[in-house]
């Protein structure tokens, strides 16, 4: 048993090594070209049927049930995820499982979308009449407009491709790409119809870096930090001690009313030492950088990141609506949350 597996492995490896690196790269380029052409051909098929499909989904009181078999089922599942994350409630129903009880997920007010390249598979021929009996609108994303599915559907979105990227014209490649693109087109059109905003998107993506970019604010990050503060007449020695003890690499210079006058950073200290033989007589106001970059505590943390990048800095002074000094946000705070 083991020797046979080993022998087969060697045969597979031998077949791979018969191709030169350039030949393998050319295969990839050809696949990309084939699928690009398949997508470009879809543009010619976007017509009133597409508009009708979007309007049907948008006006439905229920959800979108998306079904398919084989590789089309995988694409259907992805489209469901995209719909759900962009404000269109959707459920995946595998065509083979539907006739064994999953048809129960179809409720009044739902819209059904069926994906199929041929539109004539046995599972589809069994499923479609049952779906039609429910009376729900049926949208077909199909690669054969003369098929059983296309003839039975209320709305047909033509996903025909000339040939698959597979050299044998068998493995679903270009056809599934076409299905996926049409699904994305439906989702984006629905986003526009619903005026679905970035804030709406954040409600469905609270986890991970994407979610944090969309909801985490500066106020969520800076409060855990120390509040380094000195006055204009603070000596250099005490300024350095303040910077060291607060561990943020800076000290904010304020007047007696907490109004910001400037900031002293590690860079300012290095420039001071380079320009002066003696520093004992200097104060914070002598070496501070005036008009430092600042950000409101109500701003999104990702905007703070953009500001730091734009000015090649690692700290931002955090202020309230009256421009009063609240604290310091450091690049490390953003990195720790995985926002980048």
C-alpha positions in Angstrom: 0.0 0.0 0.0 2.7 2.5 1.0 4.9 1.7 -2.0 2.0 2.3 -4.3 1.3 5.7 -2.8 5.0 6.6 -3.0 5.1 5.5 -6.6 2.1 7.6 -7.5 3.6 10.6 -5.7 6.8 10.2 -7.8 4.7 10.1 -11.0 2.9 13.3 -10.1 6.1 15.0 -9.2 7.6 13.9 -12.5 4.7 15.4 -14.4 5.1 18.7 -12.7 8.8 18.9 -13.3 8.3 18.4 -17.0 7.2 22.0 -17.2 9.8 24.8 -17.0 9.2 27.7 -14.7 8.4 29.9 -17.6 5.9 27.4 -19.0 4.1 27.2 -15.6 4.0 31.0 -15.5 2.5 31.1 -19.0 -0.2 28.7 -17.9 -1.1 31.1 -15.1 -1.1 34.1 -17.4 -3.4 32.2 -19.8 -5.9 31.3 -17.1 -6.0 34.9 -16.0 -6.6 36.0 -19.6 -9.3 33.4 -20.1 -11.1 34.4 -16.9 -10.7 38.1 -17.7 -12.3 37.6 -21.1 -15.2 35.7 -19.4 -15.8 38.7 -17.1 -15.6 41.2 -19.9 -18.2 39.2 -21.8 -20.5 39.6 -18.8 -20.7 43.3 -19.5 -22.7 42.7 -22.7 -25.2 40.6 -20.8 -26.1 43.1 -18.1 -29.6 44.3 -19.1 -33.0 44.9 -17.7 -33.0 41.4 -16.1 -30.2 42.5 -13.8 -32.2 45.6 -12.8 -35.3 43.5 -12.2 -33.3 41.0 -10.0 -31.9 43.9 -7.9 -35.4 45.5 -7.5 -36.9 42.1 -6.6 -34.4 41.5 -3.9 -34.5 45.0 -2.6 -38.3 45.1 -2.3 -38.6 41.6 -0.8 -39.9 41.4 2.8 -37.9 38.3 3.5 -34.4 37.0 2.9 -32.5 35.7 -0.1 -32.1 31.9 -0.3 -29.1 31.0 -2.5 -28.7 27.5 -3.7 -26.5 25.4 -6.1 -24.8 22.1 -6.5 -21.1 21.2 -6.8 -18.7 24.2 -7.3 -21.7 26.4 -7.9 -22.7 25.7 -4.3 -19.4 27.0 -3.1 -19.9 30.2 -5.0 -23.4 30.4 -3.7 -22.1 30.2 -0.1 -19.6 33.0 -0.8 -22.4 35.2 -2.2 -24.5 34.6 0.9 -21.6 35.8 3.0 -21.2 38.9 0.9 -25.0 39.7 1.1 -25.1 39.2 4.8 -22.2 41.5 5.5 -23.6 44.3 3.3 -27.1 44.5 4.6 -29.0 41.9 2.6 -30.1 38.9 4.8 -29.3 35.7 3.0 -29.1 31.9 3.7 -27.3 29.1 1.8 -29.3 26.1 0.9 -27.4 23.2 -0.8 -29.5 21.9 -3.7 -28.9 18.2 -2.7 -30.0 18.8 0.9 -33.0 20.9 -0.1 -35.1 17.9 -1.0 -34.3 16.2 2.3 -35.7 18.8 4.5 -33.8 22.0 3.9 -36.7 23.4 1.8 -38.2 24.3 5.1 -35.9 27.3 5.3 -37.8 29.0 2.4 -40.5 31.3 3.9 -43.1 33.6 2.4 -41.4 36.8 1.2 -38.1 35.2 0.4 -36.3 35.3 -2.9 -34.5 32.3 -4.2 -31.4 32.5 -6.4 -30.2 29.3 -8.0 -26.6 29.0 -9.5 -25.8 26.4 -12.1 -23.5 26.3 -15.2 -25.6 23.8 -17.2 -29.0 24.4 -15.5 -29.8 20.8 -16.3 -28.3 18.7 -13.5 -30.6 16.1 -11.9 -30.6 17.9 -8.5 -31.7 21.2 -10.2 -34.4 19.5 -12.1 -35.8 18.0 -8.9 -35.4 21.1 -6.9 -36.8 23.8 -9.1 -40.4 22.6 -9.4 -40.5 22.3 -5.6 -39.3 25.9 -5.3 -41.8 27.1 -7.8 -44.6 25.4 -5.8 -43.8 27.8 -2.9 -44.5 30.8 -5.1 -41.3 32.6 -4.3 -39.5 34.7 -7.0 -36.8 32.6 -8.6 -33.6 34.1 -10.0 -31.3 32.0 -12.1 -27.6 32.7 -12.5 -27.0 30.2 -15.2 -24.5 29.4 -18.0 -27.1 27.9 -20.4 -30.0 30.1 -21.2 -31.8 27.2 -23.0 -31.6 25.0 -19.9 -34.4 23.7 -17.6 -33.4 26.2 -14.9 -33.5 29.2 -17.3 -36.9 28.2 -18.7 -38.4 27.9 -15.2 -36.8 31.0 -13.6 -38.7 34.3 -13.2 -35.5 36.2 -13.9 -32.4 34.9 -15.7 -28.9 36.4 -15.3 -26.8 35.0 -18.2 -23.4 33.7 -16.9 -22.4 31.9 -20.1 -18.7 31.5 -20.7 -17.1 30.4 -24.0 -14.9 27.8 -22.4 -13.4 26.9 -19.0 -9.8 27.8 -18.2 -9.2 24.1 -17.7 -7.3 22.6 -20.7 -10.0 19.9 -20.9 -12.8 22.4 -20.7 -14.2 20.5 -17.8 -13.2 21.9 -14.4 -15.4 24.8 -13.4 -13.1 27.8 -13.5 -14.2 30.6 -15.8 -17.8 29.7 -15.2 -17.6 30.0 -11.4 -15.7 33.2 -11.7 -18.5 34.6 -13.8 -21.0 33.5 -11.2 -19.0 35.1 -8.4 -18.7 38.4 -10.3 -22.5 38.5 -10.9 -23.1 37.8 -7.3 -20.7 40.7 -6.3 -22.5 43.0 -8.8 -25.8 42.2 -7.2 -24.4 42.8 -3.7 -22.9 46.2 -4.7 -26.0 47.3 -6.5 -28.0 46.5 -3.3 -25.5 48.4 -1.2 -26.1 51.5 -3.3 -29.9 51.0 -3.2 -29.8 50.7 0.6 -27.4 53.6 1.1 -25.3 51.1 3.1 -22.5 53.1 4.8 -19.2 52.3 6.4 -20.8 52.6 9.8 -23.4 50.1 8.8 -20.7 47.8 7.6 -18.9 48.1 10.9 -21.9 46.8 12.7 -21.6 43.5 10.9 -17.7 43.4 11.2 -16.9 44.1 14.8 -14.0 41.6 14.9 -10.5 41.7 13.4 -8.6 44.6 11.9 -11.3 45.6 9.5 -13.9 46.0 12.3 -11.5 47.9 14.5 -10.7 50.3 11.6 -14.4 51.0 11.3 -15.4 51.5 15.0 -12.4 51.9 17.2 -11.8 55.6 18.2 -8.8 57.4 19.7 -10.6 57.6 23.0 -10.5 53.8 23.2 -6.7 53.8 23.0 -5.1 56.8 24.6 -6.6 56.6 28.1 -4.3 53.7 29.2 -1.3 55.9 28.6 0.5 58.3 31.0 -0.1 62.1 30.5 3.4 63.6 30.0 3.2 67.3 30.7 5.7 70.2 31.3 5.5 74.0 31.3 7.5 76.4 29.1 9.9 77.2 32.0 10.5 73.5 33.0 14.2 72.8 33.0 15.7 70.4 30.4 16.6 68.0 33.3 13.0 67.8 34.5 11.7 67.6 31.0 13.8 64.5 30.3 12.7 63.0 33.6 9.1 63.6 32.7 9.6 62.0 29.3 11.4 59.0 30.8 8.9 58.4 33.6 5.8 58.6 31.3 7.5 56.2 28.8 6.0 57.8 25.7 9.1 59.4 24.2 7.6 62.9 24.5 6.4 65.6 26.8 3.6 68.1 25.9 4.3 71.7 26.8 1.2 73.6 28.1 0.4 76.9 29.7 -1.4 77.4 33.0 -4.8 76.9 31.2 -3.9 73.6 29.7 -3.6 75.2 26.3 -1.0 73.4 24.1 2.1 75.3 23.3 4.3 72.6 21.8 5.8 69.2 22.2 9.3 67.9 23.2 10.3 64.6 21.6 13.4 62.4 21.5 14.2 64.1 18.2 14.1 67.5 19.8 16.5 66.3 22.5 19.0 65.0 19.9 18.8 68.3 18.0 19.4 70.2 21.2 22.5 68.2 22.1 23.9 68.7 18.6 23.3 72.4 18.6 24.4 73.3 22.2 27.6 72.6 24.1 25.8 73.4 27.4 22.1 72.7 28.0 21.7 73.5 31.7 20.3 76.9 31.0 17.7 75.7 28.5 14.0 75.1 29.2 11.3 73.2 27.5 10.2 76.3 25.5 13.7 76.6 24.0 13.7 73.2 22.3 10.0 72.3 21.8 8.4 71.9 18.4 5.6 74.4 18.1 2.1 73.7 16.6 2.4 69.9 17.1 0.1 67.5 15.3 -3.0 66.6 17.3 -6.2 64.7 17.0 -9.6 64.8 18.6 -10.4 61.9 21.0 -13.7 61.3 19.0 -11.8 60.5 15.8 -11.4 57.0 14.5 -8.1 55.4 15.4 -7.4 54.6 11.8 -7.5 58.3 11.0 -4.8 58.8 13.6 -2.7 56.1 11.9 -3.1 57.9 8.5 -2.0 61.2 10.2 1.1 59.6 11.7 2.0 58.1 8.4 1.5 61.3 6.5 3.9 63.2 8.8 6.3 60.4 9.7 5.6 60.7 13.4 4.9 58.1 16.2 2.9 60.2 18.6 -0.2 62.4 18.4 -1.5 64.8 21.1 -5.1 64.0 21.9 -7.4 66.9 22.5 -11.1 67.5 23.3 -13.5 69.7 21.3 -12.1 72.8 22.9 -8.5 71.8 21.9 -7.6 71.1 25.5 -4.8 68.6 26.2 -6.2 65.1 27.1 -3.3 62.8 26.6 -1.0 61.1 24.0 -1.7 58.4 21.5 1.4 56.4 20.4 1.8 54.3 17.2 2.4 51.3 19.5 -1.2 51.6 20.8 -2.5 51.2 17.2 -0.2 48.4 16.4 -1.2 46.5 19.6 -4.8 46.5 18.5 -3.9 45.1 15.1 -5.5 48.0 13.2 -2.7 48.1 10.6 
